[in-house]
Amino acid sequence: MNINRCRNCGTRFLVARSICPKCGKENFEQVPAASGIVLESVELIATPDPYPDRYYLVLLDVDDVKAFCRSQEKLREGSTVYIRDDDLGPICTRA
């Protein structure tokens, strides 16, 4: 997973933008995010193809940016997780 960072003011955000929401500049870089802190975890039991039948949708704090990932197990709030990319999006596992 990559986090976008403004090279001018350092503001971080997940979704790419044309200008920085803080300083208005257009100079960005992508910073790899390898871990995050679990804020909440919700089990999904009715999922569309090609996702697994059951998984946990996890809300993370990644360097003060909120992001989602999937997990095959319930992750405790406040715990640190590792993030890796998959064809269907980020997956997180216990650190």
C-alpha positions as a Markdown table, in Angstrom:
| # | Residue | x | y | z |
|---|---|---|---|---|
| 1 | Met | 0.0 | 0.0 | 0.0 |
| 2 | Asn | 1.2 | 3.5 | -0.8 |
| 3 | Ile | 0.4 | 6.7 | 0.9 |
| 4 | Asn | 0.6 | 10.0 | -1.1 |
| 5 | Arg | 2.7 | 12.8 | 0.5 |
| 6 | Cys | 3.0 | 16.4 | -0.6 |
| 7 | Arg | 6.7 | 17.2 | -1.1 |
| 8 | Asn | 6.0 | 20.9 | -0.2 |
| 9 | Cys | 4.2 | 20.6 | 3.2 |
| 10 | Gly | 4.4 | 16.9 | 4.1 |
| 11 | Thr | 0.6 | 16.4 | 4.2 |
| 12 | Arg | -0.3 | 12.7 | 3.7 |
| 13 | Phe | -3.4 | 11.3 | 2.1 |
| 14 | Leu | -4.5 | 8.0 | 0.6 |
| 15 | Val | -6.4 | 9.0 | -2.6 |
| 16 | Ala | -4.4 | 10.7 | -5.3 |
| 17 | Arg | -5.3 | 14.3 | -5.8 |
| 18 | Ser | -4.4 | 17.0 | -8.4 |
| 19 | Ile | -3.5 | 19.5 | -5.7 |
| 20 | Cys | -2.6 | 19.3 | -2.0 |
| 21 | Pro | -5.6 | 19.9 | 0.2 |
| 22 | Lys | -3.4 | 21.9 | 2.7 |
| 23 | Cys | -1.0 | 24.0 | 0.6 |
| 24 | Gly | -2.4 | 23.8 | -2.9 |
| 25 | Lys | 0.9 | 22.7 | -4.5 |
| 26 | Glu | 1.0 | 19.9 | -7.2 |
| 27 | Asn | 4.3 | 18.1 | -6.1 |
| 28 | Phe | 3.6 | 14.6 | -4.7 |
| 29 | Glu | 5.4 | 11.4 | -3.9 |
| 30 | Gln | 4.2 | 7.9 | -3.0 |
| 31 | Val | 5.5 | 6.6 | 0.3 |
| 32 | Pro | 5.2 | 2.8 | 1.0 |
| 33 | Ala | 3.2 | 1.9 | 4.1 |
| 34 | Ala | 4.1 | -1.5 | 5.5 |
| 35 | Ser | 2.2 | -1.3 | 8.8 |
| 36 | Gly | -0.7 | 0.4 | 10.6 |
| 37 | Ile | -2.7 | 0.4 | 13.8 |
| 38 | Val | -6.1 | -1.2 | 13.9 |
| 39 | Leu | -9.0 | 1.2 | 14.7 |
| 40 | Glu | -11.9 | -1.2 | 14.0 |
| 41 | Ser | -12.5 | -4.6 | 12.5 |
| 42 | Val | -15.9 | -5.8 | 11.1 |
| 43 | Glu | -16.7 | -9.3 | 9.9 |
| 44 | Leu | -18.3 | -9.4 | 6.4 |
| 45 | Ile | -20.3 | -12.6 | 5.7 |
| 46 | Ala | -22.0 | -11.7 | 2.4 |
| 47 | Thr | -19.4 | -10.7 | -0.1 |
| 48 | Pro | -19.3 | -10.3 | -3.9 |
| 49 | Asp | -17.2 | -12.4 | -6.2 |
| 50 | Pro | -14.2 | -12.7 | -6.4 |
| 51 | Tyr | -13.7 | -11.9 | -2.7 |
| 52 | Pro | -13.7 | -14.7 | 0.0 |
| 53 | Asp | -17.1 | -15.7 | 1.4 |
| 54 | Arg | -16.1 | -14.3 | 4.9 |
| 55 | Tyr | -13.4 | -11.9 | 5.9 |
| 56 | Tyr | -12.8 | -8.9 | 8.2 |
| 57 | Leu | -12.8 | -5.4 | 6.9 |
| 58 | Val | -10.2 | -3.5 | 9.0 |
| 59 | Leu | -10.0 | 0.3 | 9.4 |
| 60 | Leu | -6.4 | 1.3 | 10.0 |
| 61 | Asp | -4.4 | 4.4 | 11.0 |
| 62 | Val | -1.4 | 4.5 | 8.6 |
| 63 | Asp | 0.8 | 7.5 | 9.4 |
| 64 | Asp | -2.3 | 9.5 | 10.4 |
| 65 | Val | -4.1 | 8.4 | 7.2 |
| 66 | Lys | -7.2 | 6.2 | 7.5 |
| 67 | Ala | -7.2 | 3.2 | 5.2 |
| 68 | Phe | -8.9 | -0.2 | 4.8 |
| 69 | Cys | -7.5 | -3.7 | 4.4 |
| 70 | Arg | -8.8 | -7.2 | 4.6 |
| 71 | Ser | -8.0 | -9.9 | 7.1 |
| 72 | Gln | -8.9 | -13.6 | 7.5 |
| 73 | Glu | -8.9 | -13.1 | 11.3 |
| 74 | Lys | -10.4 | -10.6 | 13.8 |
| 75 | Leu | -7.7 | -8.1 | 14.7 |
| 76 | Arg | -7.8 | -6.4 | 18.1 |
| 77 | Glu | -8.2 | -2.6 | 18.2 |
| 78 | Gly | -4.9 | -0.9 | 18.9 |
| 79 | Ser | -2.8 | -3.7 | 17.6 |
| 80 | Thr | -0.1 | -3.2 | 15.0 |
| 81 | Val | -0.5 | -5.1 | 11.6 |
| 82 | Tyr | 1.6 | -5.6 | 8.5 |
| 83 | Ile | 0.1 | -4.6 | 5.2 |
| 84 | Arg | 0.8 | -6.2 | 1.9 |
| 85 | Asp | -0.9 | -5.7 | -1.5 |
| 86 | Asp | -3.0 | -8.3 | -3.2 |
| 87 | Asp | -4.8 | -8.4 | -6.6 |
| 88 | Leu | -8.0 | -7.5 | -4.7 |
| 89 | Gly | -6.5 | -4.8 | -2.5 |
| 90 | Pro | -4.5 | -4.5 | 0.7 |
| 91 | Ile | -4.4 | -7.5 | 3.2 |
| 92 | Cys | -3.3 | -7.1 | 6.8 |
| 93 | Thr | -1.9 | -9.6 | 9.2 |
| 94 | Arg | -0.8 | -9.6 | 12.8 |
| 95 | Ala | 2.6 | -8.0 | 13.4 |
